[in-house]
Amino acid sequence: MRKPRTNSWRPRIYQKALDSDHPPTTPSPKPDYAATVNLYRHLLVEFPNYAARRTYYLLGFCLGEMGQDAEGKQALLAWCAATLRPLDPPPPRPGHRHEPGSAA
C-alpha cells in the first residue's frame, strides 16, 4: 500500500531522508515559487482588472510559503482591499423623507 504524502511540495529526496533511520537535523527546504510570483506580478501590472482578487491571494500565499512574510502580507492586504465592496446605503424608512446632506 502506498504511503500518503504529508506535504506535496516537499522534494521526494528530502521526504525519503525524513523517513530514514537518521533524519536530517536541518529544516526542510523552502519551496521556490519565484517564476510563479513573477507571473502573478506581471498579470497584476498588465491586466489589473483580470482576476485581480485571486491573483493577489495566490501571490500572498506563494510569498508566504517562500518565507517572504512582509511581501506576502502586503499582497494579502491588497487581496482584502480588492474584495471589499462599498456598503450600500440603508433603505429609506417608511414615512420618513430623506433630504440630501442631512443625517438619516
Contacts in CASP RR format, 6 or more apart in sequence:
PFRMAT RR
TARGET T0000
AUTHOR 0000-0000-0000
METHOD contacts of the structure
MODEL  1
MRKPRTNSWRPRIYQKALDSDHPPTTPSPKPDYAATVNLYRHLLVEFPNY
AARRTYYLLGFCLGEMGQDAEGKQALLAWCAATLRPLDPPPPRPGHRHEP
GSAA
5 15 0 8 1.000
6 15 0 8 1.000
7 15 0 8 1.000
7 28 0 8 1.000
9 31 0 8 1.000
9 65 0 8 1.000
10 28 0 8 1.000
10 29 0 8 1.000
11 29 0 8 1.000
14 24 0 8 1.000
14 28 0 8 1.000
14 29 0 8 1.000
17 23 0 8 1.000
17 24 0 8 1.000
18 24 0 8 1.000
18 28 0 8 1.000
30 65 0 8 1.000
30 66 0 8 1.000
30 67 0 8 1.000
31 65 0 8 1.000
31 66 0 8 1.000
32 66 0 8 1.000
33 62 0 8 1.000
33 63 0 8 1.000
33 65 0 8 1.000
33 66 0 8 1.000
34 66 0 8 1.000
36 58 0 8 1.000
36 62 0 8 1.000
37 59 0 8 1.000
37 62 0 8 1.000
37 63 0 8 1.000
37 66 0 8 1.000
40 55 0 8 1.000
40 58 0 8 1.000
40 59 0 8 1.000
40 62 0 8 1.000
41 59 0 8 1.000
43 50 0 8 1.000
43 51 0 8 1.000
43 55 0 8 1.000
44 52 0 8 1.000
44 55 0 8 1.000
44 56 0 8 1.000
44 59 0 8 1.000
52 82 0 8 1.000
53 79 0 8 1.000
53 82 0 8 1.000
53 83 0 8 1.000
56 75 0 8 1.000
56 76 0 8 1.000
56 78 0 8 1.000
56 79 0 8 1.000
56 82 0 8 1.000
57 75 0 8 1.000
57 76 0 8 1.000
57 79 0 8 1.000
59 72 0 8 1.000
59 75 0 8 1.000
60 71 0 8 1.000
60 72 0 8 1.000
60 73 0 8 1.000
60 75 0 8 1.000
60 76 0 8 1.000
60 79 0 8 1.000
61 72 0 8 1.000
61 76 0 8 1.000
63 69 0 8 1.000
63 71 0 8 1.000
63 72 0 8 1.000
63 75 0 8 1.000
64 71 0 8 1.000
64 72 0 8 1.000
90 104 0 8 1.000
92 98 0 8 1.000
93 104 0 8 1.000
96 104 0 8 1.000
98 104 0 8 1.000
END
